[in-house]
Amino acid sequence: MRFGVLTGGGDCPGLNAVIRAVVRKGVKEYGYEFIGFRDGWKGPLEGLTMPLDIATTRGILPRGGTILGSSRTNPFKIDGGVEKIKENLKKMGVDALIAIGGEDTLGVATKLDSLGVKVIGVPKTIDNDLNNTDYTFGFDTAVNIAVEAIDRLHTTAESHHRALIVEVMGRHAGWIALHSGLAGGASCILIPEVPFHVDKVCDYVKSRFTQSYAPIIVVAEGAIPADGDIVTKDGSVDAFGHAKLSGIGEWLAKEIEKRTGNEARTSVLGHIQRGGTPTAFDRVLATRFGLHAITAAHEGDWGKMVALSGTAITRVPLASATEKLKTVDPSLYREAEIFFG
Ligand code: F6P
């Protein structure tokens, strides 16, 4: 059997660990052949490939990014896109696909599965917002990077008596903000799931200054003021209709300065959160996902996504992974609120 492997959407630490595990077990245990599709769904759409075997996947375990490249190409937005993919798979003798991605990439995989393409999904996103899996790889790395940044910002905030705002990723879900804010001892955490009141944030800022500590506010890029709108970068959208975010931190800094008279500055962590080597946790999770994905394919369990449930790797229907987002439960947010101010 011959498999095509692709990685789509935003890059994420651990993608290479999945590719390596899929190939290693697929070749050693099942005698399968592999072909790498380049740049997400663009690969099978345009026939862009690279060789994928044990030799080409050696040494990639600790490497960030993806050796296959990625894109946000949506074949369902391209005339005749799906037919083209089916045609290319046939031409290249590819029997089935292993698609590694988040809500958009796996959304495409779900539709292709219903159109008869054999596919297994592997959940990836630093945002940790995919349904039906306890964690996605990449999240732990992103949180650790954000915590290191927060730790460093604490000392400069204290030295300069400033309020420092750290803007982290998280379009619809505040997992990175919540975990990094809790681990980093933030004075306030703002997440997309809970609209915030600027006056309340200013109260936290003022109270933190009275305790002779400088406040650190962690804000997810998708956090929304109760009486305002989500802040976008330039109004442009990608092939899946998502607006580019970022800017809420800057906006909040201006409001805090205006309302409290204290200097407020913002650091936007941006793509730093997705870059570089994965943590050990993410390497192990990604490796286990890869091993189980190729086994699911070997057993012909098409249309499934591998998932983490507690400590076990399970299989769930691909469709269930993307039918809704896994957002932060308000009770978890309330736990963190004890430390605000
Ligand atoms: O999908 C993960 C994510 O990290 C989101 O939180 C963020 O909005 C998006 O990627 C930004 O990605 P890019 O800048 O590559 O479009």
Residues whose N, C-alpha, C, O or C-beta is under 5 A from the ligand:
A	BS01	F6P	G10 D127 M169 G170 R171
